[in-house]
């Protein structure tokens, strides 16, 4: 892999983490002294993707904004890696009028026609729309593809299996991504899923299936390269499952009493692990690490300031922008 590609993967991961840390700070800033999920500048649930950055960085490195991505209720890393406007995305999370959805959708319902990105709070909801996008790309004779992302818990939903079946039957240019962070909210995969890897299920739908271990961004990049090339060549869909890591709770406010592994979780953080690897190979030093971090910080803080300066929607406009 070219050094510039490896550094680009690192920069994407750092940007995603910097953003999530800032949203974490802003989300909890005014929910004290007692945690109130409905209070503050960012009310409602919040699902952050810290630890899962390798999946988005490795997959989206092969995409352009002409390709489509449908993500999950934990969407920020994929939105950023796919090029969604950082300012508009942040304003949407804050529920402001300059947001992607005029403040109507919030963090689980980010829609960006400019980059063909969408996400939803409904489990496995993104798979069927990805098929529609892929079908449109196929019928227009383009080499554009769709990428559909879900968690390992959603692989037990009917929409997951129906989508894999139809995509294979019609040889649609779609790549299915499963983020296995070990927990479907509070339920371990071993208690809910009959197979050790959802990649095994691909064989039942006559498509390649691959599982990436160790939350390795470079391994994700290589697996995605194969799947994307297959889709662009008109050879049909592929399924990639990545064994990733949820560093924080399922949602903010999650006490995580169900997790016995919490003490060791920070030691598996993929960003310092990858940073150390790049350092050992002479691709990063202290100055470069500081520069990447500072650039990410400036972009994120600019987006936070933009969001806070944007007005909240007027109550009398509540029914505007509901339908297109």
N, C-alpha and C positions, 0 to 999 in steps of 0.2 A: 504494500500500500504506500502511495506517495506521502512524503512528510507533510505536504500542505493539506492533504485530505485528513490525516490524523489530527493535525492541529485544528482543522475546521470542526471535526467531531468534538474535540475538547471544548472549543469556544461555544458551540451550541449547547453542550451540557452545562457549562458554567452559566450561560445566559438563563437557561431554564431554571436552574437552582436559585440563582440570584432573584429571579422573578418570584418564585414560590416563597422564598424567605421574606421578601418584601410584602407579599400578600398576607402571609402569616402574621407579620407585624401589624399591618393595617387592620386585619380582621379582628385581632384580639385587643386592639388599642382602646376601644371604648365598650368592651363587654365586661367590665369590672364594676364592683367587687365580686359579684356573683355572675357566672357565665350565663348569658342570655342569648340564645341563638338568633333571636329576632331583633336584637339591639345593634346600634352602631352604624357606621358609614357603609359597611358591607353586611347587610342582614341576610339571614338564611343559612343553609348548609354550605360548607366549603370542603371540597375534596382536592387535596394537593398531591402532586406527583413526585415529590422528592424521593429519589432512589430509582425511579423508572426512566430517567433521562436517556440511558443508552438505547432504549427501544426507539424513541422518537428520533434521536440524532442519527442512528444507523439506518433507519428506514427512509427518512425524509431526505437524506443526502442524495438519494437517487431520483428524487421527484422534482418536477417543476410546478409552478403555480397553475399550469394548465391541467395537471393531474388533480384528482379529487381525493380528499381524505375525510372519512367519517370517524369520529372519535367517541369516547365514552364520557361518563359523568366526571372523569378525572382527566380533563382534556388539555390543560395549559401547555404541557411540554410538546404535544403534537402540534398545537396551534402555532407556537413559537417556531418550532423546527420547520414548519411548512410555510412560514413567511406571513402569517396573519399580522396585520398592522398592530403594533404593540400598544400604541396610544388608544386606538379605538377599542381594542380588546380589554384594556384595563378600565376604560370608561364604562364598558358594558358590565364588567364585574362589579363596579361601584353603582350600577343602576342609573347612569347619567345619559343625557340626551345625545351626547356625542359618541355614544357607544355603537357597536356594530348593529345592535337591534334597538337603537334609540332608548336603551335602558330597560327594555321589556323582558329580556331573556335571562340576564344574569350569567353566572359563570358556567352553568351546565348547559346553556343553550346559546352557544356562540355560532353565528352563521355569517360567513364571509364569502359572498359571490366572487370577489376579486381573486381569491385563491382556491375556490371550490372546497371550502372547509366547513364542516358542520359537526355538531355533537349533540348528545341528548342525555337526559337523566334516566331514560328508560333502558333497562338492561337488554343488550343485543339489538337495540333499535337501529343502529347504524348499518347493520349488514344488508338488509333489503334495499335501502336507498343507494348503497354502493353498487348494487347490481344494476339498478336503473341507470346510474351514471355510466357504468361500464358498457351497458347495452347501447346507450346513446353514442359513446365513443366508438364502439365497434361498427355501428350502422353508418356512422359518418366516414368510416374508412381512415380514421386517425390512428396514431400509435399511443394515444393518451390512455392512462389507466386509472383505476380507482383502488384505493387502499382502505380497507375496513378494519377497524381496531375494536377489540373488546377484551374483557378480562376473562380469566379462566372459569369463573363462576357462570358467566354467560354462555359458555360452551355447552351447557346443559339445557339451554333454552331452545324451543322449537325453531325460532327465527334463525339460529345458528345453523342447524341441520338443513332446513329448507333452503337457505341461501347457498350453502356449499353444494347441495344437489343441483340447483338450477344453474349455478355458475359453471359447474362441470359439464352439465348437459349442453349448454349453449356455448361453451368454451369462451367465457367472458374474460376480458382483460382486468382481472381483479386479484389483489393480493390480500389474503386474510391474515391479520395479526392478532395473536392472543397474548396478552400480558399476564403471565402467571406470577402474581406476587404472593402466592400461598394462601391468601385469605379472601373468601367471598364475604365481605363485611367481617363477621366474627367466626365464620365456618371454615375450617381447614379443607383444602382440596381433597385430602384423603377421606374425609367424612361425607363428601358430596359427589365425587366423581369416580366412576368405575375403572378408569384407565389411568396409568401413571403419567401419561403425557397426552394432551389433546392433539399433538401432532400425529399420533397413531390413527386418529379418526379420519385423516385425509385419505387414507387408502380406501375407506368405504365409499368415497366419492370420486375415486379414480383421479386423484391429483397428488402432486408431490407434497409431502409433509416433513417438516424439519423442526427439531427443538434445539434452541440455543441455550446452553448452560452458562452459569457464572456471571450473568449480567454483563457480558463482554460487549462493548460497543463495536469493536472491530469484527467480532463474530457475527453480530447482528448485521453490520454493514455488508459482510460477505454473503450471508444468507439472503438478504434483501436484494443484492445484486443479481443473484440467480433467479429469484422469483419475479423481479421487475422485468428482467430481460425476457423471460418466458412470456409474460403478459404482453409486453410490447410487440413481441414477434407473432402474436396471434395464436399462441399455443395453449392458452387457457390459464386457469387460476392455480394458485399455490397457497399453502397454509404454513405459517411460521409461528411457533410458540416460543416465547422468550421467558426463561426463568429469571424474573427480575426481583425487585425488592421494594416493599412499601416501608419507607423509613418512618413515617408518621402514621397517625391513626387513619381509619377509614374515612372519617370526617373530623373536622376540628371540634374538639369537645369529647372525642372518643377516649374513654379511660383505658381502653385496651387491656382490661383485666384478663381477657381470654388468651393473651400472648405470653407464652413462657420464654420466648426468645428475645425479649426486648433488650436485655442487658448487652447482648452481643451484636445487636443490629447496627449501631454506628460503625463498628469495625468492618462492616461489609459495604460501606458507602462506596459506590462505583467511581465517584469523581476523584477523590484523593488516590484511589487505587490506580486509575488511569493516568493521573498526573505524575505519580511516582514512576510509572512505566516510561512515560515520555521523557522524564528527567533522566532516568538511567540510560536512555538511548541518545541523550544529547539534544533532544528536540525542544526542551523547556529548561529555563533556569529561573531564578528568583525574579528577575526583572520581567521576563515574559509572563510569568504567572500573575504578577502584580498588574501588568498592563491589561491582560485579558479580564481580570477581575474588575479593574477600574472602568474599562469600557462597558462591561455588562452593567455595573452599578449605575453609571451615568444614564444609560438607555432606560433602565428600569425606573430610576427616580424621576426622570423626565416624564415617563408615562404615568407614574403615580400623581405627579403634580398636575398633568393635563387632566386626569380623571377628576381630581378634586376641584379643579377650576370649572369643570363642566357643570351646568345646572341640572337639577333633578327634574324629571318630567312633571309638567303641571297636572294636577288632578283631573282637570276637565279634558285632558288629552288622553285619558286612559284607554279609550276605544280606538284611538288612531294607531295606524301601522299594525293592526292585528292581522289583517288579511292583505295579500298582495294581488 
